[in-house]
């Protein structure tokens, strides 16, 4: 690929800043391994509290 040189100072500054792609990030750096908590921890499903997250218009109107 041929690079054109320009005398314009603004164009030279843009090329210095944006003229190349950023360095590649390794897959290992993008992921993190976390050990799971037995039983799900605080986010475990609790059937006795499931009504708190249930929304139904018929129930709201008492039908």
C-alpha positions as CSV (number, residue, x, y, z in Angstrom):
1,X,0.0,0.0,0.0
2,X,1.4,3.4,-1.0
3,X,1.5,6.1,1.7
4,X,1.0,9.7,0.4
5,X,2.9,12.4,2.2
6,X,1.2,15.7,2.6
7,X,2.5,19.1,3.7
8,X,-0.6,19.8,5.7
9,X,0.1,19.8,9.4
10,X,-3.4,18.8,10.3
11,X,-3.3,15.8,8.0
12,X,0.1,14.7,9.4
13,X,-1.3,14.9,13.0
14,X,-4.4,12.9,12.0
15,X,-2.2,10.3,10.3
16,X,0.1,10.1,13.4
17,X,-2.9,9.5,15.7
18,X,-5.2,7.4,13.5
19,X,-2.8,6.0,10.8
20,X,-2.7,2.5,12.2
21,X,-4.9,-0.1,13.9
22,X,-4.6,-0.7,17.7
23,X,-2.7,-3.7,18.8
24,X,-4.5,-7.0,18.9
25,X,-5.9,-8.2,22.2
26,X,-5.4,-11.8,23.1
27,X,-8.5,-14.0,23.8
28,X,-7.0,-14.9,27.2
29,X,-7.0,-11.2,28.2
30,X,-10.7,-10.7,27.3
31,X,-12.0,-13.6,29.5
32,X,-11.9,-14.3,33.2
33,X,-12.5,-17.6,34.9
34,X,-14.5,-17.4,38.1
35,X,-15.2,-20.4,40.3
36,X,-19.0,-21.0,40.7
37,X,-20.5,-20.9,44.2
38,X,-22.2,-24.2,45.1
39,X,-25.9,-23.7,45.3
40,X,-25.9,-20.6,43.3
41,X,-25.1,-18.2,46.1
42,X,-27.4,-15.2,46.5
43,X,-28.8,-15.5,42.9
44,X,-30.2,-19.0,43.4
45,X,-33.8,-19.7,42.5
46,X,-36.1,-19.6,45.5
47,X,-39.6,-20.8,44.8
48,X,-41.1,-19.2,47.9
49,X,-39.9,-15.7,46.6
50,X,-40.9,-16.3,42.9
51,X,-44.1,-14.4,43.3
52,X,-42.1,-11.1,43.8
53,X,-41.0,-11.3,40.2
54,X,-44.3,-12.3,38.7
55,X,-46.5,-9.7,37.0
56,X,-49.9,-10.4,35.5
57,X,-52.6,-7.9,34.7
58,X,-55.4,-10.3,35.8
59,X,-53.8,-10.7,39.2
60,X,-53.2,-7.0,39.6
61,X,-56.9,-6.4,38.9
62,X,-58.0,-9.2,41.3
63,X,-59.6,-11.3,38.6
